């Protein structure tokens, strides 16, 4: 392909016109395809969300590269494995990854992908062994790659947790945290394993100390709020924690959680004020508002405000399109119950 062709492809890529990339490459006779074209075409399909066509593209070129068929096939099998992982077909993904391994690939990336597949297939012990191998390999290949180290340690911790070996799980979760992971996922997994190993009260002490020592960490406060709310039903402390988390971050989710707790505490007017503020943030950020709408309906019912209860019920009904399929039935039941309660006002 000449320079003008690649300039055109680069422009399409920069503009996100991946369908145009597909059209352009499809004009080329297949006998002129090379690994570079296959790479660009496969990535274009992937960016379009057409994973099946991306997979077919890679598989169609196996054994056909004229320059370096072994390394080309290693790359193709690796891409196929990764694609299958992305769509949750871990069984098939593992098969492709192992084909790449048979051809000679044995680096951190491959072992991490294999370990992740094995874990998702509930072959946790095998997954852990692969991931531990990845930790050794990364020290040789890319010791500066902190994000990958965080990911691998998190995965090992997760698999040990799945095996109910909380002591080992915590070792790896602590490493991931010390390396810089700071999200609710890591803290909730720390909670579950600490609770399993030491009991609820000791686990709570850990998080209360963590919040005290990291007073500016919104995620720790938000997690502490979840723990107070969901595991101790201590709604007063949960409300304080969510208030602190929102004050530090401005994250509307923490405001929403505070609104829920205020409703549970029967502080309906304050809950409405907070939930409306949370809803405004969600709208500004282009996020869904069905959660706030449902909570507002509950509050307005308690306040005997039929007009506003009906108003936000209609908003909630429109939001059903955003609800995951597995939760639609429960959502519809809740809507009907709220409708019945409004009718009694």
C-alpha positions in Angstrom: 0.0 0.0 0.0 1.3 3.5 -0.9 1.7 6.5 1.4 -1.6 8.1 0.3 -3.5 5.0 1.4 -2.0 5.0 4.9 -2.6 8.7 5.2 -6.2 8.1 4.4 -6.4 5.3 7.0 -4.7 7.5 9.6 -7.2 10.3 9.0 -10.2 7.9 9.3 -8.7 6.5 12.5 -8.2 10.0 14.0 -11.8 10.9 13.2 -13.2 7.7 14.6 -14.5 6.7 11.1 -13.8 3.0 11.6 -16.6 2.0 9.1 -14.7 3.9 6.4 -11.5 2.0 7.3 -13.4 -1.3 6.8 -14.8 -0.1 3.4 -11.3 1.0 2.2 -9.5 -2.2 3.1 -12.4 -4.3 1.7 -11.6 -2.8 -1.7 -8.2 -4.6 -1.7 -8.0 -8.1 -3.1 -7.5 -10.7 -0.3 -4.3 -12.1 -1.9 -2.7 -8.7 -1.3 -3.5 -8.7 2.4 -0.6 -8.6 4.9 -0.4 -8.7 8.7 -0.5 -4.9 8.9 -3.7 -4.7 7.0 -5.2 -7.5 9.0 -4.2 -5.6 12.2 -5.9 -2.4 11.1 -9.0 -4.2 9.8 -9.4 -6.2 13.0 -9.0 -3.2 15.2 -11.5 -1.3 13.1 -14.1 -4.0 13.6 -13.3 -4.1 17.3 -13.8 -0.3 17.6 -17.1 -0.7 15.9 -18.1 -3.4 18.4 -18.3 -6.0 15.7 -16.2 -8.6 17.6 -17.4 -11.5 15.4 -16.0 -9.9 12.3 -12.8 -9.0 14.1 -12.4 -12.6 15.1 -13.2 -13.9 11.6 -10.6 -11.4 10.2 -7.8 -12.8 12.4 -8.7 -16.4 12.0 -8.9 -16.1 8.2 -5.2 -15.0 8.0 -3.8 -17.9 10.1 -0.9 -19.6 8.3 -1.0 -17.1 5.4 1.7 -14.6 6.3 4.6 -14.7 3.8 7.1 -12.8 5.9 7.0 -14.5 9.3 4.2 -17.0 9.7 5.1 -18.2 13.2 5.1 -14.8 14.8 2.1 -13.7 12.8 0.1 -16.7 14.0 1.3 -16.1 17.6 -0.1 -12.6 17.4 -3.3 -13.7 15.7 -4.0 -16.4 18.3 -3.3 -13.8 21.0 -5.7 -11.3 19.6 -8.4 -14.0 19.2 -7.9 -15.0 22.8 -8.1 -11.4 24.0 -11.3 -10.8 21.9 -13.0 -13.9 23.3 -12.1 -12.7 26.8 -13.7 -9.3 26.1 -17.0 -10.9 25.2 -16.9 -13.4 28.1 -16.2 -16.5 26.1 -13.3 -17.6 28.4 -13.3 -21.3 27.3 -12.6 -20.4 23.6 -10.3 -17.5 24.6 -8.2 -19.9 26.7 -7.9 -22.3 23.7 -6.6 -19.5 21.4 -4.2 -18.3 24.1 -2.8 -21.8 24.6 -2.3 -22.1 20.8 -0.1 -18.9 21.0 1.8 -20.5 23.8 2.4 -23.7 21.8 3.9 -21.6 19.1 6.4 -20.1 21.5 4.8 -17.2 23.3 5.6 -17.2 27.1 5.6 -13.6 28.4 3.8 -11.7 31.1 0.9 -10.6 28.9 0.1 -14.2 27.8 0.3 -15.7 31.3 -1.8 -12.9 32.7 -4.5 -13.5 30.1 -4.4 -17.2 30.6 -4.6 -16.8 34.4 -7.5 -14.5 34.1 -9.3 -17.0 31.8 -8.7 -19.8 34.2 -10.0 -17.8 37.0 -13.2 -16.9 35.2 -13.6 -20.6 34.4 -13.4 -21.3 38.2 -10.1 -23.1 37.8 -8.7 -20.8 40.5 -5.6 -22.8 41.6 -4.3 -23.0 38.0 -5.2 -19.3 37.5 -3.2 -18.3 40.6 -0.1 -20.3 39.4 -0.2 -18.5 36.0 -0.6 -15.1 37.6 2.3 -15.7 40.1 4.4 -16.5 37.0 3.3 -13.2 35.5 4.5 -11.4 38.6 8.0 -12.9 38.2 8.0 -12.2 34.4 7.0 -8.5 34.8 10.0 -7.9 37.0 12.2 -8.8 34.1 10.1 -7.5 31.2 8.7 -4.2 32.6 9.4 -3.6 36.3 8.2 0.0 35.9 4.7 -1.1 34.9 2.9 -0.4 38.2 -0.6 -0.6 36.7 0.0 -4.1 35.5 1.4 -5.1 38.8 -1.7 -3.7 40.5 -3.9 -5.7 38.2 -2.1 -9.0 38.6 -1.9 -8.7 42.4 -5.6 -7.8 42.5 -6.5 -10.8 40.3 -4.5 -13.2 42.6 -6.2 -11.7 45.6 -9.6 -12.1 44.0 -8.9 -15.8 43.2 -7.7 -16.6 46.7 -10.8 -14.9 48.0 -12.9 -17.1 45.7 -11.2 -20.1 47.3 -12.1 -18.7 50.8 -8.4 -18.3 51.6 -8.7 -14.8 53.0 -5.3 -14.8 54.6 -3.5 -15.2 51.2 -6.1 -13.0 49.5 -5.3 -10.1 51.9 -1.6 -10.3 51.2 -2.1 -9.6 47.5 -4.9 -7.0 48.1 -2.6 -5.1 50.4 0.2 -5.1 47.8 -2.2 -3.8 45.2 -3.4 -1.1 47.6 0.2 -0.1 48.5 1.1 0.2 44.8 -1.7 2.8 44.4 -5.0 1.1 43.8 -7.6 3.3 45.3 -11.2 2.3 44.3 -14.2 0.8 46.0 -13.5 -2.6 44.4 -10.2 -3.0 46.3 -11.7 -1.7 49.6 -14.8 -3.9 49.4 -12.6 -7.0 48.7 -10.5 -6.0 51.7 -13.7 -5.8 53.7 -15.1 -9.2 52.7 -11.8 -10.9 53.4 -11.1 -9.1 56.7 -14.7 -9.9 57.8 -14.2 -13.6 56.9 -10.8 -13.8 58.7 -11.3 -11.5 61.7 -15.1 -10.9 62.0 -17.2 -7.8 61.3 -16.1 -5.7 64.3 -12.4 -6.1 63.6 -12.9 -5.4 59.9 -14.8 -2.3 60.8 -12.0 -1.1 63.0 -9.6 -1.4 60.1 -11.7 0.9 57.9 -12.4 3.4 60.7 -8.6 3.6 61.2 -8.0 3.8 57.5 -10.5 6.8 57.2 -8.8 8.5 60.2 -5.3 8.1 58.7 -6.4 9.0 55.2 -8.9 11.8 56.0 -8.7 13.2 52.5 -9.5 9.9 50.7 -13.0 10.1 49.4 -13.1 6.5 48.3 -12.2 5.2 51.9 -15.0 7.4 53.3 -17.5 6.1 50.7 -16.6 2.5 51.4 -17.0 3.1 55.1 -20.4 4.6 54.4 -21.4 1.4 52.5 -20.1 -0.8 55.4 -22.1 1.2 58.0 -25.2 1.2 55.7 -25.2 -2.4 54.4 -23.5 -4.4 57.2 -24.3 -2.6 60.4 -27.5 -0.6 59.5 -25.8 2.3 61.3 -27.4 4.9 59.1 -26.4 7.9 61.2 -22.7 7.1 60.7 -23.3 6.1 57.1 -24.8 9.5 56.4 -21.8 11.3 57.9 -19.4 9.1 55.9 -21.2 9.8 52.6 -21.3 13.5 53.3 -17.6 13.5 53.9 -17.0 11.5 50.7 -19.0 13.9 48.6 -17.4 17.0 50.2 -14.0 15.6 49.2 -14.9 14.5 45.7 -18.1 16.1 44.4 -19.1 12.6 43.1 -22.8 12.5 42.7 -23.0 8.8 43.6 -21.9 9.6 47.1 -24.6 12.3 47.3 -27.2 9.7 46.0 -26.2 7.2 48.7 -26.5 10.0 51.3 -30.0 10.6 50.1 -30.9 7.0 50.5 -29.7 6.9 54.1 -31.6 10.1 54.9 -34.8 8.6 53.6 -34.2 5.5 55.7 -33.7 7.8 58.7 -37.1 9.4 57.8 -35.5 12.8 57.2 -37.6 13.1 54.1 -37.3 16.8 53.4 -33.5 16.7 53.7 -33.4 13.6 51.6 -35.4 15.3 48.8 -33.0 18.2 48.8 -30.0 15.9 48.6 -31.6 13.7 45.9 -32.5 16.6 43.7 -29.0 17.8 43.9 -27.7 14.4 43.0 -30.2 14.2 40.1 -29.0 17.5 38.8 -25.4 16.3 38.8 -26.5 13.1 37.0 -28.2 15.1 34.3 -25.2 17.4 33.9 -22.9 14.4 33.5 -25.3 12.7 31.0 -25.9 9.9 33.5 -29.1 8.0 34.2 -31.5 9.3 37.0 -33.8 6.3 37.6 -32.2 5.7 41.0 -32.8 9.2 42.2 -36.3 9.2 40.7 -37.4 6.1 42.6 -36.0 7.5 45.8 -37.7 10.8 45.3 -41.0 9.1 44.7 -40.6 7.2 48.1 -39.8 10.5 49.9 -42.7 12.4 48.3 -45.1 9.6 49.2 -44.1 9.9 52.9 -44.5 13.7 52.6 -48.0 13.2 51.2 -46.9 15.3 48.1 -48.9 13.4 45.4 -48.1 15.8 42.6 -44.3 15.4 42.9 -44.6 11.7 43.6 -46.5 11.3 40.3 -44.0 13.5 38.5 -41.0 11.5 39.5 -42.8 8.2 39.0 -43.2 9.2 35.4 -39.5 10.0 35.1 -38.7 6.6 36.7 -41.0 4.8 34.2 -39.1 6.4 31.3 -35.8 5.3 33.0 -36.7 1.6 32.7 -34.9 1.4 29.4 -31.6 2.0 31.3 -32.2 -0.9 33.7 -30.2 -4.1 33.1 -32.5 -6.9 31.7 -32.0 -9.1 34.8 -33.4 -6.3 37.0 -36.3 -5.1 34.8 -38.9 -7.4 36.5 -38.0 -6.2 40.0 -38.0 -2.6 38.8 -41.5 -3.0 37.3 -42.7 -4.6 40.6 -41.4 -1.6 42.5 -43.0 0.9 40.1 -46.4 -0.8 40.6 -46.0 -0.8 44.4 -45.2 2.9 44.4 -48.1 3.6 42.0 -50.4 1.9 44.5 -49.0 3.9 47.4 -49.5 7.2 45.5 -53.1 6.3 44.8 -53.7 6.1 48.6 -52.4 9.7 49.3 
